[in-house]
Amino acid sequence: MSNTINQSRRNLFSRRKNSVIRPPWSKTDIEFTDICTRCDKCIQSCETHILVRGDGGFPEVNFNQDECTFCKKCVEVCPEPLFDDTNEAPWQIKAVIHDTCLANSGIWCQTCKDSCDPRAIQFTPTIGEAPKPSISLDLCTGCGACVSPCPNQSIRIVP
């Protein structure tokens, strides 16, 4: 029997864990999973229903249907000390637009820009081409409002 560790397999699990988005203002993932009792109160109180039961029953954010409005209901209803100061930034996640964006195929589409309240997504006009999107990381709140309207699923929210 070999005592070596298959690093590619281990990296698969760490990538999955790092891609999970917890509710806004959550403590680090390790602290979160140590303290969270999986009572589902945050999931039930989420006004946009983006909190879902993830791996192990822990709450995760899923932007496929809606956005986070930063209403703080998940923080208020939680009986555990899972959340940081709500006067600080809610999280360190941002939107990323992938190469599959319709604008890269010459199709004029700006649905992500139209759904972005902080106006973090801008389109640069180019002669003879569809305008290309860019995201201002300073303006992006990571709310996910741009994710579900994208007709090509080309936007992800990532740490």
C-alpha positions as CSV (number, residue, x, y, z in Angstrom):
1,M,0.0,0.0,0.0
2,S,1.4,3.4,-1.0
3,N,1.6,6.3,1.5
4,T,1.6,8.9,-1.3
5,I,-1.2,11.5,-1.6
6,N,-2.8,12.1,-4.9
7,Q,-2.5,15.9,-5.1
8,S,-4.7,16.3,-8.1
9,R,-7.6,14.6,-6.2
10,R,-6.9,16.7,-3.1
11,N,-6.9,19.9,-5.3
12,L,-10.3,18.9,-6.7
13,F,-11.8,19.1,-3.2
14,S,-10.0,22.3,-2.2
15,R,-11.2,24.0,-5.5
16,R,-14.8,23.0,-4.7
17,K,-14.5,24.3,-1.2
18,N,-13.0,27.6,-2.3
19,S,-15.7,28.2,-4.9
20,V,-18.5,28.1,-2.4
21,I,-20.0,31.5,-1.6
22,R,-21.4,31.8,1.9
23,P,-24.0,34.4,2.9
24,P,-22.8,38.0,3.0
25,W,-20.8,39.1,6.1
26,S,-20.0,35.5,6.9
27,K,-16.8,34.5,8.8
28,T,-14.2,32.5,6.9
29,D,-15.4,29.2,5.5
30,I,-13.6,27.1,8.2
31,E,-15.1,29.3,11.0
32,F,-18.5,29.2,9.3
33,T,-18.7,25.4,9.0
34,D,-17.4,25.0,12.6
35,I,-20.1,27.3,14.1
36,C,-23.1,26.9,11.7
37,T,-25.8,24.5,13.1
38,R,-27.5,24.1,9.7
39,C,-30.8,25.3,11.2
40,D,-31.9,26.8,7.8
41,K,-33.2,30.1,9.4
42,C,-31.0,32.1,7.0
43,I,-32.3,30.2,4.0
44,Q,-35.9,30.6,5.0
45,S,-35.4,34.4,5.6
46,C,-33.6,35.2,2.4
47,E,-35.9,37.6,0.5
48,T,-34.5,36.7,-2.9
49,H,-34.2,33.0,-2.2
50,I,-30.5,32.8,-3.3
51,L,-29.5,31.0,-0.1
52,V,-29.7,27.2,-0.6
53,R,-28.6,24.1,1.3
54,G,-25.2,23.2,-0.1
55,D,-22.7,20.4,0.7
56,G,-23.1,19.1,4.2
57,G,-26.3,21.1,4.6
58,F,-24.5,24.4,5.0
59,P,-26.0,27.5,3.4
60,E,-24.5,28.6,0.1
61,V,-25.4,31.4,-2.3
62,N,-26.8,30.5,-5.7
63,F,-27.1,33.5,-8.1
64,N,-28.8,31.5,-10.8
65,Q,-32.2,32.9,-10.0
66,D,-31.7,36.3,-8.4
67,E,-29.3,38.6,-6.6
68,C,-28.3,39.5,-3.1
69,T,-30.0,42.8,-1.9
70,F,-27.9,42.9,1.2
71,C,-31.1,43.1,3.3
72,K,-29.2,41.6,6.3
73,K,-32.1,39.3,7.2
74,C,-29.8,36.3,7.2
75,V,-27.6,38.0,9.7
76,E,-30.5,39.1,11.9
77,V,-32.2,35.7,12.1
78,C,-29.0,33.7,12.8
79,P,-28.7,32.5,16.4
80,E,-25.0,31.8,16.1
81,P,-22.0,34.2,15.9
82,L,-21.4,33.5,12.2
83,F,-21.3,37.0,10.9
84,D,-18.9,39.9,10.9
85,D,-19.7,43.6,11.2
86,T,-22.4,44.6,8.7
87,N,-21.0,48.0,8.4
88,E,-18.0,46.5,6.5
89,A,-18.1,45.2,2.9
90,P,-20.3,42.1,2.7
91,W,-17.7,39.9,1.0
92,Q,-14.7,39.9,-1.2
93,I,-16.3,38.4,-4.4
94,K,-16.7,40.0,-7.8
95,A,-18.3,39.3,-11.1
96,V,-16.2,37.9,-13.9
97,I,-17.3,37.8,-17.6
98,H,-16.1,34.7,-19.5
99,D,-15.1,34.5,-23.2
100,T,-18.4,32.9,-24.0
101,C,-20.1,36.4,-23.7
102,L,-22.2,37.0,-26.7
103,A,-20.4,40.3,-27.4
104,N,-17.3,38.2,-28.2
105,S,-19.3,36.5,-31.0
106,G,-20.4,39.8,-32.4
107,I,-23.8,39.8,-30.9
108,W,-25.0,43.0,-29.3
109,C,-26.1,42.2,-25.8
110,Q,-26.0,44.4,-22.7
111,T,-28.4,42.7,-20.3
112,C,-25.7,42.5,-17.6
113,K,-25.1,46.2,-17.8
114,D,-28.9,46.9,-17.6
115,S,-29.2,44.8,-14.4
116,C,-26.2,46.2,-12.6
117,D,-27.4,48.9,-10.2
118,P,-23.9,50.1,-9.2
119,R,-23.0,50.5,-12.9
120,A,-19.9,48.3,-12.5
121,I,-20.3,46.9,-16.0
122,Q,-19.5,49.1,-18.9
123,F,-19.4,48.4,-22.6
124,T,-16.7,49.9,-24.9
125,P,-17.9,50.7,-28.4
126,T,-15.6,49.5,-31.2
127,I,-16.1,50.4,-34.9
128,G,-17.6,47.4,-36.8
129,E,-18.0,45.2,-33.7
130,A,-20.4,44.6,-30.9
131,P,-19.4,46.6,-27.8
132,K,-17.2,44.6,-25.3
133,P,-18.0,44.5,-21.6
134,S,-15.6,45.3,-18.8
135,I,-16.1,45.3,-15.0
136,S,-15.0,47.9,-12.6
137,L,-13.8,45.9,-9.6
138,D,-14.1,49.0,-7.5
139,L,-17.8,49.4,-8.2
140,C,-18.7,45.7,-8.3
141,T,-20.4,44.6,-5.0
142,G,-20.6,41.0,-5.9
143,C,-24.4,41.1,-5.6
144,G,-24.9,38.8,-8.6
145,A,-27.6,40.8,-10.3
146,C,-25.8,40.3,-13.6
147,V,-25.7,36.5,-13.4
148,S,-29.2,35.3,-14.0
149,P,-30.1,37.8,-16.8
150,C,-27.1,36.7,-18.9
151,P,-28.6,34.7,-21.8
152,N,-25.3,32.8,-22.3
153,Q,-24.5,32.1,-18.6
154,S,-21.2,33.9,-19.2
155,I,-21.0,35.7,-15.8
156,R,-19.8,34.1,-12.6
157,I,-19.3,35.6,-9.2
158,V,-15.9,34.5,-7.8
159,P,-13.6,35.2,-4.8
